[in-house]
Amino acid sequence: QVQLVESGGGLVQAGGSLRLSCAASGRTFSVYSMGWFRQAPGKEREFVAAIAWSGGITYYTDSVKGRFTISRDNAKNTVYLQMNSLKPEDTAIYYCAQARERMTMPTMTPIRYGYWGQGTQVTVSS
């Protein structure tokens, strides 16, 4: 059974940084794309970033490009989201997700992710 456990969320002032981690277990981590999504109060869940199984290909939503970096350590079965220059509009619950099937490229499409973590709260104060 696949389990994804996020950590690293918290309260930070605008302009600050946080690093989210997501530890995976239950199946071979290194062959699946991983993604980060977020959901703000009253809004739908949205794509943030994704990374291919090898770590060599990454995608970002436009609003975080240049500020967030997704990475993975396949030896530790962990994916990370480094968030710099945080803004109040980044406030949300952040979820990591693992692709349902093996894919060459990462995906921004939620339905292609079969496993989700419980989420970690990120709050950015102005």
N, C-alpha and C positions, 0 to 999 in steps of 0.2 A: 504494500500500500504506500503510495507516494505521499510524503509529508513535506510541506514547505513552511519554514518558520522564519518570519521576519524579525529584525531587531534594529535598533539604532535611531528610532524616531524620538521626537521630543519637541521642546519649545526653544525657539531660537529667534534672535532679533533679525530684522531685515538686513541683508548684506552678509549674514553669517553662513556657516556651512554645517552640513550633517552628512554622515555616511551611513546608508542603510545596508544591511546585510540580509541575505536570505539563504538559510541552510536547507539543503534538500536531502532527502533520503527515500529509499524504497525502490529505486531502479537506477540504472546506469546514468549518472548525471551528465557525463561528458558528451553524450550523443544527441542531446536535446537542446533546442533553442530555449532561451529564457527571456522573460519580459517583465517590465515594471508598469503598473497602471496606477491611477489614483482616482479617488472620488471625493469631491468636495461636497459639503452639505447642500442638499437641494439640487445637485447636478448629477448627470450620468457619469459612470465610470469612463475614464479616458485613458488612452495609450500615452505612455511617457517615453519608454525606451525599450529596445530589444537587442539581443545579442545572439549571434549564431553559435552553434555548438563549439566551434573552434575558437571563438572570441575574435575572429578576424573581420567580421562584418557587424556593424552596429547601425541602428536606426534611432532617430529621436524625433519627437514632436517639435514643431518649430519653436514653441514658446520656451523650450529648455535648451535648445542648441547653444553651445558655447558656455553653458553654466553647469550642466549635468554630464556625468560620465558613467556609463555602464561598463562593468568589467566582470570577469569570472575567473575563479581558480578551480579548475577541474580536479585538482588533487585534493581540494578541501570540500568539494561538492557545494560550493558557495558562489552566489552572484551578488554583486555589489552595485550600489547606486551612490556615487559621490555627487553631492549637491552643493554647489557654491553660489555665491551672490543670491541667496534666497530672497524671495519677494513674498509679501503677504498673500498674493494670489496663488502661491504654491501650497498654501495650507490645504491639507486633505489627508485622508487615510490612504496610505500607499500599500499596494499589494504586489507581491511577486507571483509569477505564473510560469508554468513549464508547459512547453508545447505538447500537444496530444500525440503527435507522431514525429518521426525523424524528418527533418527538412534541411535542405542545403542552405537556404536563406532564412533569416529571422522573419517574423511576421508581426504586423501591427494589429491584426484582426483578433479580437477577443475569443471568438468561437473556435479558433484554432489552438487555443490553450485548454488543456484538459484538467489542469491541477492548479489550485490557487492557495495562497497562504491566508492567514487570518487577518492580515493587515497590521500596519503600525501607523500611529498618528504622528503627523508632522504639522506643527503650528508655528507660523512665522508672524511675529508681532511687528507692527510698524513703529 
